[in-house]
Amino acid sequence: MTHSGDKTHTITTRGQLTALAILLAAIAGLAKWHDGPVYWCGALLGLVGIGGYFTRFDSPRGAAQWLLAAVGFCMVAMFTIQLLIGVFS
């Protein structure tokens, strides 16, 4: 085996933070607008964020990643609630 060098281990990855930022943007959009094209763009953005959440937090390592995964799970629940409020109102 060859040694390819040491990689520094960060607490979070850029993809994890990006997925949470996309979810946060979608929640903010859906909280303000409940109809029209902005609502549907926020809904699509949220679906992308949920996809990113499930792919980037598939196996969190360490307490910090578990904490971010829990925050992300709450954000997914909040997005779902905001989406349902817009759809059924």
N, C-alpha and C positions, 0 to 999 in steps of 0.2 A: 504494500500500500504506500502510496505517496502522500505526503503531507502537503495540503494546499494552503496552509496558513491559518492563523487563528482569526475567526470572525468575532467582532465585538457583539455581545448579546444586549439588545435593548429591551426595555420593559415592554414596549408596544411596537408594533410595526406601523409603517405609514398606511398600509391598507386598512388596518383596524381603525385608526383615527379617521381616515377618509370615509369609511362606512358609517361611523357614528356622526360625522359632520353632515353627510348626505341625509341621514335620518333626521337630524336636528333641523336642517333646512326644510325638509318636507313637512315636519310637524309645525314649524313656524308658518309655512304657507297655508297649510290646511286649517290652522287655528284662525287665520284672518279671513280667508275666502272660503265660502261654502258652496259656490257654484261658479260656472263659467270655465274658460280655458285655463285660468291660473290654478283652479282647483284640480283639474285633471293633470296638469303638468306636475303639480305637487304630489298627486297620487302616483304618477309614473316614477317620479324621483324617489318617492318612498319605497316603491317596489324594488328599485335598483339598490337602495340602501339596505333593504331586508335581505336581498340576495347577497350583497357584500357582507352583511352581518353573519349570515349562515356559512359563508365560505371562509371568512377570516377568523371567526371564533369557533371553529369546529373542534379544536382541542387546545383550550387555553392552558398556559403553563405559568405557574406562579400566582401569588396572591393578587398582584396588580392586574394581570390579565383576567383573572376570575372576577375582580371588581368591575373592570371595564365590560366584561361580558354580561354581568348583572345589570349594569347601567344600560347597556344596549338592549337587553331583554325588556327592560321597562320602557325604553324608547320605542321598541317594536309594538308593545301593548298600547302606548299612547298614540302611535300612528294609526293603529287599527281602530281605536276609538274615534279619532278624528275623521278617519275615512268613513266609518259607519254613520257618524253624525251628518256628514255631507251627503251621503247617498240617501239616507232616509229622511232628510229634512226638505 
